[in-house]
Amino acid sequence: MMVKRTKIAVLSAAAAGLVMSGYAFALPEGVDTVQVTATAKDHPLDEIYSGWHFRTPETQALQQDDFENPGFLWVEQGAELWETVDGSEQKSCASCHEDAADTMATAGAQMPKWNEALGKPVNLEQQINLCRSERMGAKPWKWESSELLSMTAFVRNQSRGTPVEVQIGGPMTPWFEKGKDLYNTRVGQLDLACVNCHQGYYGQSIRADRLSQGQSNGFPTYRLKWQKIGSLHRRFKGCMDQVRAEPYKVGSDEFLALELYVNWRGQGLPVEAPAVRQ
């Protein structure tokens, strides 16, 4: 079955470091850890924690049970779109990629990837639209459209439990360095950078929320604030709005570089999509 939906499984959460959030909880469905030790010698963090680690028990419970997780409404729509014939070539995603459970088992954990023809990296949303326009002869879906969110959630769900592993060498290096620079650059009227909140103060409370490390392994994510699923780039844009900066456009080269760097910061965390967050 291509939709990776399973019943609730209560696992021990007594591993070292999990008490940091102040909550006692089981692990999210489909993954075996929410904490890994950073292995890159130049990684800015010693321990890497999923955003799940910082959520309230009520929010964790929504993600833990796939039958309660509202993000699966989009995963199921994506499963239908996977089989839907579209475009001048009269093809579906399944026409080329067949069973997504096999062919997409690691795809969602390895993006963005270098695209030689374009001379730049592409992320999962962009790759989906490239397949539509170049292979299917179909119109690309708009960013944050129900269709693109659903297909992205479906494909990423096939990789659930697979550790995030992005390449940052070769032609990806300048993009990685640009993303790193963006992450550490103060912007907006509040004069804040990503690093200030998500590295300097993670685990502490701001208003009614608890700051996380800003990891990306759960995207596309269902946010209770949004009452729907949303992309990582939407979250980037929201953060820039919150510090009163002029945000980049979703799908922009700036957000693509930032996505690469943020994914690298979470290297080794298992994909959780669709996660549930506040």
C-alpha positions in Angstrom: 0.0 0.0 0.0 1.5 3.3 -1.1 0.1 5.4 1.7 2.2 4.7 4.7 -0.6 4.8 7.3 -0.3 2.6 10.3 -2.0 2.3 13.7 -0.6 3.9 16.8 2.5 2.3 18.2 3.6 3.2 21.7 7.4 3.1 22.0 9.7 4.0 24.8 10.9 7.6 24.9 13.3 7.3 27.8 16.4 7.9 25.6 18.9 10.4 26.9 18.0 14.0 26.1 14.3 13.5 25.5 13.5 15.0 28.9 14.8 18.3 27.6 11.4 19.4 26.3 9.7 18.7 29.6 7.3 16.3 28.1 7.0 12.5 28.3 5.9 10.9 25.1 6.1 8.0 22.7 7.9 8.3 19.3 6.1 9.6 16.2 4.6 6.9 14.0 7.0 5.4 11.4 10.3 6.6 12.9 12.7 5.1 15.4 14.2 8.3 16.9 13.7 12.0 17.2 17.4 12.7 18.2 20.7 11.9 16.5 24.3 12.9 17.2 25.8 15.3 14.6 28.5 13.5 12.7 29.9 16.3 10.5 33.0 17.8 12.2 31.9 21.3 11.3 28.3 20.9 12.4 27.2 23.7 14.7 25.1 21.4 17.0 26.2 18.4 19.1 22.8 16.8 19.2 20.1 17.2 16.5 16.5 17.1 17.7 13.3 16.8 15.5 10.7 19.5 16.0 8.5 16.7 17.4 10.7 16.8 20.5 9.5 20.3 21.4 5.7 19.9 20.9 3.0 19.5 23.5 1.6 16.0 24.2 -1.6 16.9 22.4 0.2 17.9 19.2 2.4 14.8 19.5 -0.6 12.6 19.8 -2.1 13.9 16.5 1.1 13.0 14.7 1.6 9.7 16.5 -1.7 8.2 15.3 -1.9 8.2 11.5 -5.6 7.9 11.6 -5.9 11.1 13.6 -3.1 13.0 11.7 -4.9 15.5 9.5 -1.9 15.7 7.2 -2.9 12.3 5.8 -5.8 13.9 4.0 -3.2 15.4 1.6 -1.2 12.2 1.5 -4.3 10.3 0.3 -5.1 13.0 -2.3 -1.4 12.6 -3.5 -1.9 8.9 -3.8 -4.9 9.5 -6.2 -2.9 12.1 -8.2 0.0 9.6 -8.5 -2.3 7.4 -10.6 -4.1 10.2 -12.5 -3.3 10.5 -16.2 -2.7 14.1 -17.3 -1.1 16.2 -20.0 -0.4 15.8 -23.7 1.6 12.6 -23.2 -1.3 10.9 -21.4 0.9 9.7 -18.6 0.6 9.5 -14.8 3.4 9.5 -12.3 2.9 5.8 -12.0 3.4 5.3 -15.7 7.1 5.9 -15.2 7.7 5.4 -11.5 5.2 2.5 -10.9 4.9 1.7 -7.2 5.9 4.7 -5.2 6.6 2.6 -2.1 9.6 1.2 -3.9 10.7 4.0 -6.3 10.3 6.9 -3.9 11.6 5.1 -0.8 14.6 7.4 -0.4 13.7 10.3 -2.8 12.1 12.4 -0.1 15.2 12.2 2.1 17.7 13.4 -0.5 16.4 16.6 -1.9 17.4 19.2 -3.0 19.5 17.5 -5.7 21.7 18.9 -8.4 20.0 19.2 -11.9 22.7 19.2 -14.6 20.3 20.5 -17.3 19.3 23.5 -15.2 22.7 24.1 -13.7 21.2 24.4 -10.2 19.7 22.3 -7.5 16.0 21.4 -7.5 13.9 20.5 -4.5 11.0 18.0 -4.4 8.3 20.5 -5.4 10.4 21.6 -8.4 11.2 18.1 -9.4 7.5 17.2 -9.4 6.7 20.1 -11.7 9.6 19.3 -14.0 8.3 15.8 -14.4 4.8 17.2 -15.2 6.0 19.7 -17.8 8.8 17.6 -19.4 7.6 14.0 -19.1 3.8 14.3 -19.0 3.2 17.5 -21.0 1.1 18.8 -18.2 0.9 22.2 -16.6 3.1 22.7 -13.5 1.1 23.1 -10.3 1.3 26.4 -8.4 3.3 26.5 -5.2 1.1 25.8 -2.1 -1.7 24.5 -4.4 -3.6 21.6 -3.0 -2.2 19.4 -5.8 1.5 20.2 -5.3 1.2 20.0 -1.5 -0.6 16.6 -1.8 1.9 15.1 -4.2 4.9 16.4 -2.2 3.4 15.0 1.0 2.6 11.7 -0.7 6.2 11.3 -2.1 7.8 12.4 1.2 5.7 10.0 3.1 7.1 7.1 1.1 10.5 8.1 2.7 9.2 8.2 6.2 11.7 6.7 8.6 14.6 7.2 6.1 17.4 9.4 7.4 17.8 12.8 5.7 21.0 12.8 3.6 21.7 15.7 1.2 24.8 16.2 -0.9 26.7 19.5 -0.3 29.9 18.8 -2.3 30.8 19.7 -5.9 28.4 22.1 -7.6 26.2 22.1 -4.5 28.8 23.8 -2.4 28.1 27.4 -3.4 24.4 26.8 -2.8 25.2 25.3 0.6 27.4 28.3 1.5 24.7 30.7 0.4 22.2 28.9 2.5 24.5 29.0 5.5 25.1 32.7 5.0 21.3 33.4 4.8 20.8 31.3 8.0 23.3 33.4 9.9 22.4 36.8 8.6 20.3 39.2 10.7 17.3 40.7 8.8 14.2 42.7 9.4 13.2 45.3 11.9 13.8 42.8 14.8 17.4 42.3 13.5 17.2 38.5 13.9 18.8 35.6 12.1 17.5 32.0 11.9 20.5 31.0 14.1 19.5 33.3 16.9 16.2 31.4 17.7 16.9 27.9 16.4 20.5 27.5 17.7 20.9 30.0 20.5 17.5 29.6 22.2 16.0 26.3 21.2 14.1 24.6 24.0 13.0 27.9 25.5 9.5 29.4 25.3 8.4 32.3 23.2 4.9 33.5 23.8 2.9 30.2 24.0 5.3 28.1 21.9 8.6 26.3 22.5 11.4 27.1 20.1 12.8 24.1 18.2 16.0 23.7 16.2 14.0 24.5 13.1 14.5 21.1 11.5 12.9 20.3 8.2 12.4 16.5 8.4 8.7 16.8 9.0 7.7 18.9 5.9 5.3 19.2 4.3 3.8 19.8 7.8 0.3 20.2 9.1 0.3 23.3 11.3 -2.5 23.9 13.7 -2.1 27.6 13.1 -2.6 27.1 9.4 -5.3 24.5 9.7 -3.8 22.8 6.6 -0.5 21.4 5.4 2.2 23.7 4.1 5.6 23.7 2.5 9.0 24.4 4.1 9.3 27.6 2.0 6.0 28.8 3.4 7.5 28.4 6.9 10.6 30.3 5.8 8.4 33.1 4.6 6.4 33.1 7.8 9.6 33.4 9.9 10.8 36.4 7.8 7.4 38.0 8.2 7.6 37.5 12.0 11.0 39.4 12.2 9.5 42.1 9.9 11.8 41.4 7.0 10.9 41.4 3.3 10.5 37.7 2.5 11.9 36.0 -0.5 9.4 34.2 -2.8 8.5 30.6 -2.3 10.6 28.6 -4.8 13.3 31.3 -5.0 17.0 30.6 -5.3 17.4 32.1 -1.8 14.9 29.7 -0.2 16.3 26.8 -2.2 19.8 27.5 -0.8 18.4 27.9 2.7 16.5 24.6 2.3 19.7 22.8 1.4 21.5 24.2 4.4 18.6 23.5 6.8 18.3 20.0 5.5 22.0 19.5 6.1 21.6 20.7 9.7 19.1 17.9 10.2 21.2 15.2 8.5 20.5 11.8 10.0 17.0 12.6 11.4 14.4 10.3 9.9 11.8 11.9 7.6 8.5 12.3 9.5 6.2 13.7 6.8 3.5 14.6 7.3 4.4 16.0 10.7 2.0 17.9 12.9 3.2 21.1 14.5 1.7 24.1 16.4 
